[in-house]
Amino acid sequence: MAIRVCVAGVSGWTGSAVTRAILASDEFELTGAIARSHAGRDVGEVLGLLARGVLISGTLAEALARPADVLIDYTTPDTVKWRAIDALAGGVRVVIGTSGLSAADYADIARAAEKNSLGVVAAGNFSLTAALTKHFALMAAKHLPSWEVIDYAKAGKPDAPSGSALELAEALGDMATNTIAVPVGETRGHPAARGRRSTGHRSTRSGSRASCWPSSRSSACRTSGSRSGTTPGAGRTRKSTGRCSRCGG
């Protein structure tokens, strides 16, 4: 018997790939799909496939009108948590690939899973590279006094820092205390170097991409595209696509 699957984010970059794989498989059956911008349209029409028969819903309740065994969610962090909790309450297992959830969000989802005795697989990034990066970064954090997370993405990526970078920063902050030894005001360098990141006698700059520390406890400002940085334990992140609003660099 095929596993019945509902996909949230069916029209997105990853959600559409997951949906195509489900439709091409004999082990799974697509019973529901969610994408508010395409509600009422057929999945096959939206994805350019010959397959027809599943209409896209705007809400989880509508999508689960046809019973499902699993909800796969690739949407946005501001909606995925409550959709997962509602799905679990309705007896549906959940797979979350949406990034940007906090440790508290994961804890709430875990409690809902335990309450309903259902399984959840949740990871902000399922790639092998991301998993290894997090694993080895947490190992290294036990032996280093300070660290920085620098996030590069395509210019069109809307979220910066990315959810994967935020999750890594939070995990690092829980592992050990991050220490910045030299306050920005005490660093040395030529005024033309403003906008570079300077720590002691070291600075880095790559083309038009630069960063600075607006304060010893805040995130790194970034001056190009979707490159962004975050300091674990600071509790704040910042994105800048022009001049730094804090230092003018």
Phi and psi restraints in degrees (value plus and minus 20) as a CYANA .aco file:
   2 ALA   PHI     -90.1   -50.1
   2 ALA   PSI     127.4   167.4
   3 ILE   PHI     -99.2   -59.2
   3 ILE   PSI     105.3   145.3
   4 ARG   PHI    -105.1   -65.1
   4 ARG   PSI     106.5   146.5
   5 VAL   PHI    -145.8  -105.8
   5 VAL   PSI     117.4   157.4
   6 CYS   PHI    -133.4   -93.4
   6 CYS   PSI     113.4   153.4
   7 VAL   PHI    -133.8   -93.8
   7 VAL   PSI     102.6   142.6
   8 ALA   PHI    -117.3   -77.3
   8 ALA   PSI     109.5   149.5
   9 GLY   PHI      70.5   110.5
   9 GLY   PSI      13.9    53.9
  10 VAL   PHI     -82.9   -42.9
  10 VAL   PSI     -44.0    -4.0
  11 SER   PHI    -116.8   -76.8
  11 SER   PSI     -21.5    18.5
  12 GLY   PHI     -97.6   -57.6
  12 GLY   PSI     155.6   195.6
  13 TRP   PHI     -81.2   -41.2
  13 TRP   PSI     -69.7   -29.7
  14 THR   PHI    -103.5   -63.5
  14 THR   PSI     -60.5   -20.5
  15 GLY   PHI     -79.3   -39.3
  15 GLY   PSI     -57.4   -17.4
  16 SER   PHI     -88.9   -48.9
  16 SER   PSI     -56.6   -16.6
  17 ALA   PHI     -86.7   -46.7
  17 ALA   PSI     -61.4   -21.4
  18 VAL   PHI     -82.4   -42.4
  18 VAL   PSI     -63.2   -23.2
  19 THR   PHI     -83.9   -43.9
  19 THR   PSI     -62.1   -22.1
  20 ARG   PHI     -80.3   -40.3
  20 ARG   PSI     -61.9   -21.9
  21 ALA   PHI     -85.4   -45.4
  21 ALA   PSI     -58.9   -18.9
  22 ILE   PHI     -84.0   -44.0
  22 ILE   PSI     -64.9   -24.9
  23 LEU   PHI     -85.5   -45.5
  23 LEU   PSI     -48.0    -8.0
  24 ALA   PHI    -108.3   -68.3
  24 ALA   PSI     -24.2    15.8
  25 SER   PHI    -121.7   -81.7
  25 SER   PSI     128.9   168.9
  26 ASP   PHI    -109.9   -69.9
  26 ASP   PSI     -30.4     9.6
  27 GLU   PHI    -108.6   -68.6
  27 GLU   PSI     -36.6     3.4
  28 PHE   PHI    -147.5  -107.5
  28 PHE   PSI     133.5   173.5
  29 GLU   PHI    -149.3  -109.3
  29 GLU   PSI     104.3   144.3
  30 LEU   PHI     -99.1   -59.1
  30 LEU   PSI      94.6   134.6
  31 THR   PHI    -128.4   -88.4
  31 THR   PSI     -36.3     3.7
  32 GLY   PHI    -178.2  -138.2
  32 GLY   PSI     136.7   176.7
  33 ALA   PHI    -168.8  -128.8
  33 ALA   PSI     124.8   164.8
  34 ILE   PHI    -148.6  -108.6
  34 ILE   PSI     108.4   148.4
  35 ALA   PHI    -186.1  -146.1
  35 ALA   PSI      84.3   124.3
  36 ARG   PHI     -78.8   -38.8
  36 ARG   PSI     -53.8   -13.8
  37 SER   PHI     -94.3   -54.3
  37 SER   PSI     -33.4     6.6
  38 HIS   PHI    -143.3  -103.3
  38 HIS   PSI      -1.7    38.3
  39 ALA   PHI     -75.9   -35.9
  39 ALA   PSI     114.5   154.5
  40 GLY   PHI      74.6   114.6
  40 GLY   PSI     -33.4     6.6
  41 ARG   PHI    -114.3   -74.3
  41 ARG   PSI     138.2   178.2
  42 ASP   PHI     -98.7   -58.7
  42 ASP   PSI     121.6   161.6
  43 VAL   PHI     -77.7   -37.7
  43 VAL   PSI     -64.8   -24.8
  44 GLY   PHI     -80.1   -40.1
  44 GLY   PSI     -59.2   -19.2
  45 GLU   PHI     -83.7   -43.7
  45 GLU   PSI     -65.9   -25.9
  46 VAL   PHI     -86.0   -46.0
  46 VAL   PSI     -59.0   -19.0
  47 LEU   PHI    -110.9   -70.9
  47 LEU   PSI     -21.0    19.0
  48 GLY   PHI      50.9    90.9
  48 GLY   PSI      16.4    56.4
  49 LEU   PHI    -131.5   -91.5
  49 LEU   PSI     138.5   178.5
  50 LEU   PHI     -95.2   -55.2
  50 LEU   PSI     -46.6    -6.6
  51 ALA   PHI     -81.7   -41.7
  51 ALA   PSI     116.6   156.6
  52 ARG   PHI    -155.6  -115.6
  52 ARG   PSI     145.4   185.4
  53 GLY   PHI     105.7   145.7
  53 GLY   PSI     -32.2     7.8
  54 VAL   PHI    -139.9   -99.9
  54 VAL   PSI      96.0   136.0
  55 LEU   PHI    -105.4   -65.4
  55 LEU   PSI     123.9   163.9
  56 ILE   PHI    -100.0   -60.0
  56 ILE   PSI     113.8   153.8
  57 SER   PHI    -123.1   -83.1
  57 SER   PSI     141.9   181.9
  58 GLY   PHI    -116.9   -76.9
  58 GLY   PSI     -34.6     5.4
  59 THR   PHI    -156.1  -116.1
  59 THR   PSI     141.7   181.7
  60 LEU   PHI     -84.6   -44.6
  60 LEU   PSI     -62.0   -22.0
  61 ALA   PHI     -78.4   -38.4
  61 ALA   PSI     -61.8   -21.8
  62 GLU   PHI     -86.7   -46.7
  62 GLU   PSI     -61.7   -21.7
  63 ALA   PHI     -86.8   -46.8
  63 ALA   PSI     -52.3   -12.3
  64 LEU   PHI    -109.3   -69.3
  64 LEU   PSI      -6.4    33.6
  65 ALA   PHI     -81.2   -41.2
  65 ALA   PSI     -52.8   -12.8
  66 ARG   PHI    -115.8   -75.8
  66 ARG   PSI     105.2   145.2
  67 PRO   PHI     -75.6   -35.6
  67 PRO   PSI     123.1   163.1
  68 ALA   PHI    -153.7  -113.7
  68 ALA   PSI     132.3   172.3
  69 ASP   PHI    -112.7   -72.7
  69 ASP   PSI     -51.1   -11.1
  70 VAL   PHI    -159.9  -119.9
  70 VAL   PSI     119.3   159.3
  71 LEU   PHI    -126.3   -86.3
  71 LEU   PSI     104.3   144.3
  72 ILE   PHI    -126.7   -86.7
  72 ILE   PSI     104.0   144.0
  73 ASP   PHI    -141.4  -101.4
  73 ASP   PSI      95.3   135.3
  74 TYR   PHI    -146.2  -106.2
  74 TYR   PSI      59.5    99.5
  75 THR   PHI    -147.9  -107.9
  75 THR   PSI    -136.7   -96.7
  76 THR   PHI    -149.7  -109.7
  76 THR   PSI     130.4   170.4
  77 PRO   PHI     -85.5   -45.5
  77 PRO   PSI     -39.8     0.2
  78 ASP   PHI    -100.0   -60.0
  78 ASP   PSI     -30.0    10.0
  79 THR   PHI    -141.5  -101.5
  79 THR   PSI     -44.0    -4.0
  80 VAL   PHI     -86.3   -46.3
  80 VAL   PSI     -56.6   -16.6
  81 LYS   PHI     -79.6   -39.6
  81 LYS   PSI     -72.4   -32.4
  82 TRP   PHI     -92.1   -52.1
  82 TRP   PSI     -49.8    -9.8
  83 ARG   PHI     -86.5   -46.5
  83 ARG   PSI     -60.0   -20.0
  84 ALA   PHI     -84.1   -44.1
  84 ALA   PSI     -64.4   -24.4
  85 ILE   PHI     -84.2   -44.2
  85 ILE   PSI     -60.4   -20.4
  86 ASP   PHI     -85.9   -45.9
  86 ASP   PSI     -59.8   -19.8
  87 ALA   PHI     -83.8   -43.8
  87 ALA   PSI     -63.3   -23.3
  88 LEU   PHI     -82.5   -42.5
  88 LEU   PSI     -60.3   -20.3
  89 ALA   PHI     -82.6   -42.6
  89 ALA   PSI     -46.5    -6.5
  90 GLY   PHI    -112.3   -72.3
  90 GLY   PSI     -11.2    28.8
  91 GLY   PHI      65.6   105.6
  91 GLY   PSI      -1.0    39.0
  92 VAL   PHI    -130.3   -90.3
  92 VAL   PSI     108.7   148.7
  93 ARG   PHI     -90.0   -50.0
  93 ARG   PSI     141.8   181.8
  94 VAL   PHI    -155.1  -115.1
  94 VAL   PSI     119.1   159.1
  95 VAL   PHI    -141.9  -101.9
  95 VAL   PSI     101.3   141.3
  96 ILE   PHI    -133.1   -93.1
  96 ILE   PSI     104.3   144.3
  97 GLY   PHI    -135.5   -95.5
  97 GLY   PSI     -15.7    24.3
  98 THR   PHI     -95.1   -55.1
  98 THR   PSI     112.1   152.1
  99 SER   PHI    -113.6   -73.6
  99 SER   PSI     145.1   185.1
 100 GLY   PHI      83.7   123.7
 100 GLY   PSI     -22.2    17.8
 101 LEU   PHI     -96.7   -56.7
 101 LEU   PSI     126.8   166.8
 102 SER   PHI    -110.4   -70.4
 102 SER   PSI     150.7   190.7
 103 ALA   PHI     -80.6   -40.6
 103 ALA   PSI     -56.3   -16.3
 104 ALA   PHI     -85.1   -45.1
 104 ALA   PSI     -58.5   -18.5
 105 ASP   PHI     -82.7   -42.7
 105 ASP   PSI     -65.9   -25.9
 106 TYR   PHI     -81.8   -41.8
 106 TYR   PSI     -57.4   -17.4
 107 ALA   PHI     -85.1   -45.1
 107 ALA   PSI     -60.7   -20.7
 108 ASP   PHI     -84.4   -44.4
 108 ASP   PSI     -61.3   -21.3
 109 ILE   PHI     -86.3   -46.3
 109 ILE   PSI     -59.8   -19.8
 110 ALA   PHI     -82.1   -42.1
 110 ALA   PSI     -61.1   -21.1
 111 ARG   PHI     -83.5   -43.5
 111 ARG   PSI     -60.2   -20.2
 112 ALA   PHI     -85.4   -45.4
 112 ALA   PSI     -58.0   -18.0
 113 ALA   PHI     -85.0   -45.0
 113 ALA   PSI     -63.8   -23.8
 114 GLU   PHI     -86.1   -46.1
 114 GLU   PSI     -59.5   -19.5
 115 LYS   PHI     -81.9   -41.9
 115 LYS   PSI     -57.1   -17.1
 116 ASN   PHI    -119.8   -79.8
 116 ASN   PSI     -17.3    22.7
 117 SER   PHI      35.5    75.5
 117 SER   PSI      25.2    65.2
 118 LEU   PHI    -147.3  -107.3
 118 LEU   PSI     133.5   173.5
 119 GLY   PHI    -107.8   -67.8
 119 GLY   PSI     127.8   167.8
 120 VAL   PHI    -155.3  -115.3
 120 VAL   PSI     113.5   153.5
 121 VAL   PHI    -134.2   -94.2
 121 VAL   PSI      97.1   137.1
 122 ALA   PHI    -152.3  -112.3
 122 ALA   PSI     105.0   145.0
 123 ALA   PHI    -171.9  -131.9
 123 ALA   PSI     108.7   148.7
 124 GLY   PHI     -86.4   -46.4
 124 GLY   PSI     -40.9    -0.9
 125 ASN   PHI    -171.1  -131.1
 125 ASN   PSI      99.5   139.5
 126 PHE   PHI    -110.3   -70.3
 126 PHE   PSI     -19.8    20.2
 127 SER   PHI     -91.0   -51.0
 127 SER   PSI     127.4   167.4
 128 LEU   PHI     -83.4   -43.4
 128 LEU   PSI     -59.1   -19.1
 129 THR   PHI     -80.8   -40.8
 129 THR   PSI     -65.4   -25.4
 130 ALA   PHI     -85.2   -45.2
 130 ALA   PSI     -60.5   -20.5
 131 ALA   PHI     -83.8   -43.8
 131 ALA   PSI     -63.6   -23.6
 132 LEU   PHI     -89.3   -49.3
 132 LEU   PSI     -57.9   -17.9
 133 THR   PHI     -78.3   -38.3
 133 THR   PSI     -67.4   -27.4
 134 LYS   PHI     -84.3   -44.3
 134 LYS   PSI     -64.4   -24.4
 135 HIS   PHI     -80.3   -40.3
 135 HIS   PSI     -69.3   -29.3
 136 PHE   PHI     -94.9   -54.9
 136 PHE   PSI     -51.2   -11.2
 137 ALA   PHI     -84.8   -44.8
 137 ALA   PSI     -60.1   -20.1
 138 LEU   PHI     -87.7   -47.7
 138 LEU   PSI     -54.2   -14.2
 139 MET   PHI     -85.0   -45.0
 139 MET   PSI     -64.9   -24.9
 140 ALA   PHI     -87.6   -47.6
 140 ALA   PSI     -54.3   -14.3
 141 ALA   PHI     -80.9   -40.9
 141 ALA   PSI     -44.0    -4.0
 142 LYS   PHI     -88.0   -48.0
 142 LYS   PSI     -40.4    -0.4
 143 HIS   PHI    -137.9   -97.9
 143 HIS   PSI     -18.4    21.6
 144 LEU   PHI    -136.9   -96.9
 144 LEU   PSI     122.8   162.8
 145 PRO   PHI     -97.6   -57.6
 145 PRO   PSI     -43.1    -3.1
 146 SER   PHI    -175.1  -135.1
 146 SER   PSI     141.6   181.6
 147 TRP   PHI    -179.2  -139.2
 147 TRP   PSI     148.9   188.9
 148 GLU   PHI    -162.2  -122.2
 148 GLU   PSI     121.2   161.2
 149 VAL   PHI    -125.2   -85.2
 149 VAL   PSI      99.1   139.1
 150 ILE   PHI    -133.5   -93.5
 150 ILE   PSI     106.1   146.1
 151 ASP   PHI    -133.7   -93.7
 151 ASP   PSI      97.2   137.2
 152 TYR   PHI    -127.0   -87.0
 152 TYR   PSI     120.6   160.6
 153 ALA   PHI    -172.2  -132.2
 153 ALA   PSI     151.8   191.8
 154 LYS   PHI     -83.6   -43.6
 154 LYS   PSI     133.8   173.8
 155 ALA   PHI     -80.6   -40.6
 155 ALA   PSI     -47.6    -7.6
 156 GLY   PHI    -106.8   -66.8
 156 GLY   PSI     -19.4    20.6
 157 LYS   PHI     -90.1   -50.1
 157 LYS   PSI     104.1   144.1
 158 PRO   PHI     -97.2   -57.2
 158 PRO   PSI     -47.0    -7.0
 159 ASP   PHI    -122.1   -82.1
 159 ASP   PSI     106.3   146.3
 160 ALA   PHI    -167.9  -127.9
 160 ALA   PSI     104.1   144.1
 161 PRO   PHI     -84.1   -44.1
 161 PRO   PSI     137.5   177.5
 162 SER   PHI     -91.6   -51.6
 162 SER   PSI     142.2   182.2
 163 GLY   PHI     -80.9   -40.9
 163 GLY   PSI     -56.0   -16.0
 164 SER   PHI     -83.7   -43.7
 164 SER   PSI     -61.3   -21.3
 165 ALA   PHI     -86.6   -46.6
 165 ALA   PSI     -59.7   -19.7
 166 LEU   PHI     -84.7   -44.7
 166 LEU   PSI     -62.1   -22.1
 167 GLU   PHI     -84.5   -44.5
 167 GLU   PSI     -60.4   -20.4
 168 LEU   PHI     -84.0   -44.0
 168 LEU   PSI     -63.6   -23.6
 169 ALA   PHI     -81.8   -41.8
 169 ALA   PSI     -61.7   -21.7
 170 GLU   PHI     -84.7   -44.7
 170 GLU   PSI     -61.6   -21.6
 171 ALA   PHI     -85.2   -45.2
 171 ALA   PSI     -60.2   -20.2
 172 LEU   PHI     -84.4   -44.4
 172 LEU   PSI     -60.4   -20.4
 173 GLY   PHI     -83.1   -43.1
 173 GLY   PSI     -51.1   -11.1
 174 ASP   PHI     -97.8   -57.8
 174 ASP   PSI     -41.8    -1.8
 175 MET   PHI     -98.0   -58.0
 175 MET   PSI     -61.7   -21.7
 176 ALA   PHI    -183.4  -143.4
 176 ALA   PSI     146.9   186.9
 177 THR   PHI    -104.0   -64.0
 177 THR   PSI     107.6   147.6
 178 ASN   PHI    -106.3   -66.3
 178 ASN   PSI     109.5   149.5
 179 THR   PHI    -139.7   -99.7
 179 THR   PSI     109.8   149.8
 180 ILE   PHI    -126.2   -86.2
 180 ILE   PSI      93.4   133.4
 181 ALA   PHI     -95.6   -55.6
 181 ALA   PSI     -53.7   -13.7
 182 VAL   PHI    -137.8   -97.8
 182 VAL   PSI      94.0   134.0
 183 PRO   PHI     -79.2   -39.2
 183 PRO   PSI     131.2   171.2
 184 VAL   PHI     -76.8   -36.8
 184 VAL   PSI     -61.3   -21.3
 185 GLY   PHI     -84.3   -44.3
 185 GLY   PSI     -36.5     3.5
 186 GLU   PHI    -122.5   -82.5
 186 GLU   PSI     -19.6    20.4
 187 THR   PHI     -96.8   -56.8
 187 THR   PSI     135.9   175.9
 188 ARG   PHI    -132.1   -92.1
 188 ARG   PSI     128.3   168.3
 189 GLY   PHI     142.5   182.5
 189 GLY   PSI     142.5   182.5
 190 HIS   PHI     -88.7   -48.7
 190 HIS   PSI     123.8   163.8
 191 PRO   PHI     -73.7   -33.7
 191 PRO   PSI     -49.8    -9.8
 192 ALA   PHI     -86.6   -46.6
 192 ALA   PSI     -34.5     5.5
 193 ALA   PHI    -104.2   -64.2
 193 ALA   PSI     -20.5    19.5
 194 ARG   PHI     -77.3   -37.3
 194 ARG   PSI     117.1   157.1
 195 GLY   PHI      83.3   123.3
 195 GLY   PSI     -36.2     3.8
 196 ARG   PHI    -107.6   -67.6
 196 ARG   PSI     137.4   177.4
 197 ARG   PHI    -109.5   -69.5
 197 ARG   PSI     102.5   142.5
 198 SER   PHI    -141.3  -101.3
 198 SER   PSI     109.9   149.9
 199 THR   PHI    -153.0  -113.0
 199 THR   PSI      90.0   130.0
 200 GLY   PHI      46.5    86.5
 200 GLY   PSI    -141.0  -101.0
 201 HIS   PHI    -126.3   -86.3
 201 HIS   PSI      -3.8    36.2
 202 ARG   PHI    -133.4   -93.4
 202 ARG   PSI     120.7   160.7
 203 SER   PHI    -164.3  -124.3
 203 SER   PSI     134.6   174.6
 204 THR   PHI    -150.3  -110.3
 204 THR   PSI     124.0   164.0
 205 ARG   PHI    -175.7  -135.7
 205 ARG   PSI     117.8   157.8
 206 SER   PHI    -155.8  -115.8
 206 SER   PSI      85.1   125.1
 207 GLY   PHI      37.8    77.8
 207 GLY   PSI    -149.7  -109.7
 208 SER   PHI    -108.4   -68.4
 208 SER   PSI     -21.7    18.3
 209 ARG   PHI    -107.4   -67.4
 209 ARG   PSI     106.5   146.5
 210 ALA   PHI    -167.2  -127.2
 210 ALA   PSI     145.4   185.4
 211 SER   PHI    -165.4  -125.4
 211 SER   PSI     140.5   180.5
 212 CYS   PHI    -164.6  -124.6
 212 CYS   PSI     145.9   185.9
 213 TRP   PHI    -124.7   -84.7
 213 TRP   PSI      84.8   124.8
 214 PRO   PHI     -86.5   -46.5
 214 PRO   PSI     -46.1    -6.1
 215 SER   PHI    -178.0  -138.0
 215 SER   PSI     145.4   185.4
 216 SER   PHI     -91.4   -51.4
 216 SER   PSI     -31.8     8.2
 217 ARG   PHI    -142.3  -102.3
 217 ARG   PSI      -9.7    30.3
 218 SER   PHI    -129.4   -89.4
 218 SER   PSI     157.0   197.0
 219 SER   PHI     -99.8   -59.8
 219 SER   PSI     143.0   183.0
 220 ALA   PHI     -98.9   -58.9
 220 ALA   PSI     112.4   152.4
 221 CYS   PHI     -99.1   -59.1
 221 CYS   PSI     126.8   166.8
 222 ARG   PHI    -144.6  -104.6
 222 ARG   PSI     126.3   166.3
 223 THR   PHI    -135.4   -95.4
 223 THR   PSI      -5.7    34.3
 224 SER   PHI    -172.2  -132.2
 224 SER   PSI     118.5   158.5
 225 GLY   PHI      28.9    68.9
 225 GLY   PSI    -155.7  -115.7
 226 SER   PHI    -123.8   -83.8
 226 SER   PSI      -2.7    37.3
 227 ARG   PHI     -91.0   -51.0
 227 ARG   PSI     115.7   155.7
 228 SER   PHI    -170.2  -130.2
 228 SER   PSI     142.8   182.8
 229 GLY   PHI    -159.5  -119.5
 229 GLY   PSI     139.2   179.2
 230 THR   PHI    -170.0  -130.0
 230 THR   PSI     125.4   165.4
 231 THR   PHI    -127.5   -87.5
 231 THR   PSI      98.0   138.0
 232 PRO   PHI     -76.7   -36.7
 232 PRO   PSI     118.0   158.0
 233 GLY   PHI      69.6   109.6
 233 GLY   PSI     -31.5     8.5
 234 ALA   PHI     -96.7   -56.7
 234 ALA   PSI     -48.2    -8.2
 235 GLY   PHI      61.3   101.3
 235 GLY   PSI     -20.5    19.5
 236 ARG   PHI    -159.0  -119.0
 236 ARG   PSI     132.3   172.3
 237 THR   PHI    -151.6  -111.6
 237 THR   PSI     141.3   181.3
 238 ARG   PHI    -166.6  -126.6
 238 ARG   PSI     122.8   162.8
 239 LYS   PHI    -145.9  -105.9
 239 LYS   PSI     116.2   156.2
 240 SER   PHI    -158.2  -118.2
 240 SER   PSI     108.9   148.9
 241 THR   PHI    -125.7   -85.7
 241 THR   PSI     -15.1    24.9
 242 GLY   PHI    -158.7  -118.7
 242 GLY   PSI    -151.5  -111.5
 243 ARG   PHI     -97.0   -57.0
 243 ARG   PSI     126.4   166.4
 244 CYS   PHI     -85.8   -45.8
 244 CYS   PSI     106.3   146.3
 245 SER   PHI     -94.3   -54.3
 245 SER   PSI     -34.2     5.8
 246 ARG   PHI    -112.9   -72.9
 246 ARG   PSI     -61.9   -21.9
 247 CYS   PHI    -134.3   -94.3
 247 CYS   PSI     -33.3     6.7
 248 GLY   PHI      63.5   103.5
 248 GLY   PSI     -17.7    22.3
